[in-house]
Amino acid sequence: MEKRQELYAGKAKSVYTTDDPDLLVLNFRDDTSAFDGKKVESLARKGMVNNIFNAFIMERLQEAGIPTHFVKQLSNTESLVKKMQMIPVECVVRNIAAGGLVKRLGVEEGIALTPPTFELFLKNDEKGDPMINESLAETFGWATPEQLAKMKVLTFKVNHILKALFAEGDMLLVDYKLEFGVFKGEVVLGDEFSPDGCRLWDANTREKLDKDRFRQGLGGVIEAYEEVGRRLGITFPA
């Protein structure tokens, strides 16, 4: 497999073509951003930590029957993935009130949400990833009814799997976002799953172990990410 030209560079990852038209190389960089790119920094080891963390999670999800774009980890900072047609709709599940939900509704941070909430957001940085619904997604052609139904089913299956996984490490899966794409006619999980795209709290102290440490200036961002990995049994290179 030969890595070729850069196809796309996002806020924290770069995508490269390969000599196989169905495969891409996903490169995890040390870049970190928040608030739609208004706060940007480079954090040493972040690319490596997120790549290894994501590989671990994707493998666990695949073992549980979740179809993903992940093929294999290539190096500390790169993974091989399937080339998909991405669906520009993010799926968000919230198990505990935090972040945008608290700001929008004025509810108390930390209350359990029973049942968990399910939200859709349009993936559009220029518009701030606005919240949408199924009707808007269908009307504007962002996703078909069948794709949306499959995405919702898979998102809640991921919730069931990962809540239990993080609970084994004495952590609470507060909320998370997922992105999906279509590969050879099948809706599959894409992008990444790391502390960049979810909220994780210590189950006993409720200490934040995710990107909120960066957003809120708490410090120890990568140390927290590595602590999450350690609790899951992940070993990171020194």
Phi and psi in degrees as a GROMACS rama.xvg file:
@    title "Ramachandran Plot"
@    xaxis  label "Phi"
@    yaxis  label "Psi"
@TYPE xy
-108.979  122.99  GLU-2
-76.0985  132.784  LYS-3
-118.861  -127.335  ARG-4
-85.3161  155.338  GLN-5
-69.6399  128.278  GLU-6
-95.8885  -35.8555  LEU-7
-161.165  142.781  TYR-8
-125.709  115.561  ALA-9
-95.3795  -160.389  GLY-10
-68.9876  -32.8718  LYS-11
-135.931  -5.55154  ALA-12
-136.634  152.721  LYS-13
-121.888  147.232  SER-14
-118.729  133.471  VAL-15
-122.889  144.98  TYR-16
-75.914  165.353  THR-17
-132.952  179.531  THR-18
-74.9727  -4.22626  ASP-19
-105.405  118.177  ASP-20
-62.4325  -15.4777  PRO-21
-96.2914  -2.41817  ASP-22
-126.803  147.943  LEU-23
-131.563  159.553  LEU-24
-105.185  127.183  VAL-25
-103.319  117.237  LEU-26
-104.994  122.322  ASN-27
-92.3641  118.534  PHE-28
-97.2282  171.181  ARG-29
-83.2809  -3.09028  ASP-30
-65.2773  141.512  ASP-31
-136.515  135.338  THR-32
-141.127  159.131  SER-33
-151.285  164.71  ALA-34
56.131  51.1732  PHE-35
54.4737  41.9017  ASP-36
83.7907  5.49442  GLY-37
-75.8571  -26.2732  LYS-38
-118.726  117.088  LYS-39
-133.075  134.15  VAL-40
-147.834  166.074  GLU-41
-111.983  124.884  SER-42
-114.759  116.617  LEU-43
-55.0525  136.638  ALA-44
80.1037  -7.97995  ARG-45
-60.8567  -45.2419  LYS-46
-59.5305  -44.3343  GLY-47
-64.0993  -47.2324  MET-48
-61.8473  -46.4275  VAL-49
-67.8632  -36.3497  ASN-50
-64.7869  -46.8568  ASN-51
-67.7294  -40.7023  ILE-52
-61.9508  -47.3171  PHE-53
-61.8729  -41.788  ASN-54
-59.8017  -42.6459  ALA-55
-61.2068  -48.3963  PHE-56
-65.406  -45.7355  ILE-57
-60.2479  -39.4372  MET-58
-65.2913  -40.3619  GLU-59
-64.6711  -40.1969  ARG-60
-67.1243  -40.8102  LEU-61
-63.0892  -40.2974  GLN-62
-61.3818  -28.4945  GLU-63
-91.0148  5.47697  ALA-64
95.3915  9.56874  GLY-65
-86.9953  122.258  ILE-66
-73.931  129.249  PRO-67
-132.052  168.414  THR-68
-85.0336  -7.13458  HIS-69
-70.3388  132.434  PHE-70
-107.784  -57.5034  VAL-71
-167.891  158.846  LYS-72
-80.8562  131.523  GLN-73
-96.9227  -35.6626  LEU-74
-158.072  -172.23  SER-75
-62.9249  -27.1585  ASN-76
-121.817  0.987429  THR-77
-131.179  145.825  GLU-78
-134.629  152.707  SER-79
-95.0389  130.258  LEU-80
-134.812  162.055  VAL-81
-76.9578  143.156  LYS-82
-82.568  114.723  LYS-83
-115.959  163.913  MET-84
-91.2687  107.144  GLN-85
-71.3539  142.795  MET-86
-93.7206  121.619  ILE-87
-78.7164  40.1247  PRO-88
-129.299  124.093  VAL-89
-92.9439  138.128  GLU-90
-103.18  130.089  CYS-91
-124.485  127.33  VAL-92
-112.805  136.482  VAL-93
-122.142  121.191  ARG-94
-96.0998  -26.0762  ASN-95
-138.145  141.325  ILE-96
-68.266  126.836  ALA-97
-165.958  169.514  ALA-98
58.3465  -133.054  GLY-99
-60.8035  -32.0765  GLY-100
-64.3555  -41.3857  LEU-101
-63.4879  -42.3844  VAL-102
-67.7825  -41.9421  LYS-103
-69.2735  -42.4709  ARG-104
-106.881  -10.8006  LEU-105
71.6639  22.186  GLY-106
-83.78  165.078  VAL-107
-76.2817  132.496  GLU-108
-64.3059  135.887  GLU-109
100.432  -7.97216  GLY-110
-76.4258  141.351  ILE-111
-71.6929  139.997  ALA-112
-106.244  111.01  LEU-113
-126.703  112.888  THR-114
-75.0934  167.941  PRO-115
-59.1172  148.995  PRO-116
-87.0769  155.369  THR-117
-129.823  125.389  PHE-118
-131.507  156.284  GLU-119
-119.658  140.244  LEU-120
-133.232  140.587  PHE-121
-77.1893  128.525  LEU-122
-79.3826  94.2583  LYS-123
-152.732  100.081  ASN-124
-60.5766  -39.4919  ASP-125
-62.3491  -31.7306  GLU-126
-99.199  6.48918  LYS-127
74.1938  29.0108  GLY-128
49.3571  65.0033  ASP-129
-67.0693  149.735  PRO-130
-71.496  136.657  MET-131
-132.578  -176.566  ILE-132
-132.533  178.276  ASN-133
-60.5168  -39.7424  GLU-134
-61.4214  -45.232  SER-135
-64.3304  -41.9105  LEU-136
-61.0246  -41.0043  ALA-137
-70.6646  -46.6986  GLU-138
-59.7373  -42.8575  THR-139
-92.4352  5.24838  PHE-140
75.047  20.2133  GLY-141
-75.2999  -29.2896  TRP-142
-160.319  151.431  ALA-143
-86.6575  160.913  THR-144
-55.8894  -38.3089  PRO-145
-67.1834  -41.2328  GLU-146
-64.8604  -43.53  GLN-147
-62.0615  -41.1937  LEU-148
-63.6962  -42.9926  ALA-149
-65.7543  -42.265  LYS-150
-60.2085  -41.2687  MET-151
-66.1299  -43.9063  LYS-152
-60.4122  -46.9589  VAL-153
-65.8632  -38.1616  LEU-154
-62.2162  -41.1536  THR-155
-74.9921  -29.4371  PHE-156
-65.6162  -41.9243  LYS-157
-59.6217  -40.4997  VAL-158
-59.6855  -45.9086  ASN-159
-61.0731  -43.6366  HIS-160
-68.5665  -48.2262  ILE-161
-79.5223  -30.3151  LEU-162
-57.68  -43.8584  LYS-163
-68.3677  -40.3726  ALA-164
-62.4169  -48.2147  LEU-165
-69.7955  -32.2097  PHE-166
-60.5726  -32.9732  ALA-167
-63.0351  -24.6815  GLU-168
-100.887  20.7158  GLY-169
57.3623  46.2784  ASP-170
-130.025  151.966  MET-171
-105.739  127.51  LEU-172
-85.2081  100.014  LEU-173
-73.6438  -54.7393  VAL-174
-161.221  171.387  ASP-175
-167.966  161.228  TYR-176
-119.015  147.637  LYS-177
-129.264  147.571  LEU-178
-120.469  146.148  GLU-179
-127.549  161.916  PHE-180
-147.82  178.103  GLY-181
-113.746  125.892  VAL-182
-125.685  114.433  PHE-183
50.976  44.7064  LYS-184
85.6924  -4.42144  GLY-185
-109.149  136.577  GLU-186
-76.8503  121.975  VAL-187
-132.351  154.971  VAL-188
-69.9414  133.546  LEU-189
-123.208  -159.531  GLY-190
54.6418  -126.698  ASP-191
-146.214  162.837  GLU-192
-127.837  110.137  PHE-193
-149.466  174.355  SER-194
-62.2996  -8.00787  PRO-195
-71.2508  -30.141  ASP-196
-116.477  18.751  GLY-197
-148.438  169.627  CYS-198
-114.058  131.126  ARG-199
-131.234  128.991  LEU-200
-119.545  149.17  TRP-201
-62.3819  131.61  ASP-202
-66.7196  -24.8803  ALA-203
-96.3815  -45.2212  ASN-204
-98.6677  -15.344  THR-205
62.8617  23.9441  ARG-206
-62.8612  138.868  GLU-207
-81.1898  129.941  LYS-208
-121.346  30.3817  LEU-209
-137.438  -162.014  ASP-210
-67.0952  -15.1704  LYS-211
-59.5125  -24.6544  ASP-212
-63.4874  -34.3883  ARG-213
-77.5506  -46.7992  PHE-214
-58.8798  -41.0869  ARG-215
-97.4599  6.15844  GLN-216
65.6111  33.8207  GLY-217
-82.4313  -17.7796  LEU-218
78.6893  174.542  GLY-219
61.1053  35.9599  GLY-220
-63.6026  -57.8959  VAL-221
-68.8601  -32.9124  ILE-222
-60.2651  -39.1003  GLU-223
-67.5316  -43.0245  ALA-224
-58.8101  -44.4094  TYR-225
-67.9846  -31.968  GLU-226
-65.8186  -40.7512  GLU-227
-59.2245  -47.2546  VAL-228
-61.4702  -43.2875  GLY-229
-58.5752  -42.0282  ARG-230
-65.3235  -24.1525  ARG-231
-90.222  -4.66873  LEU-232
92.0597  15.6569  GLY-233
-86.6613  137.17  ILE-234
-109.228  125.344  THR-235
-104.016  142.515  PHE-236
-59.1913  149.14  PRO-237
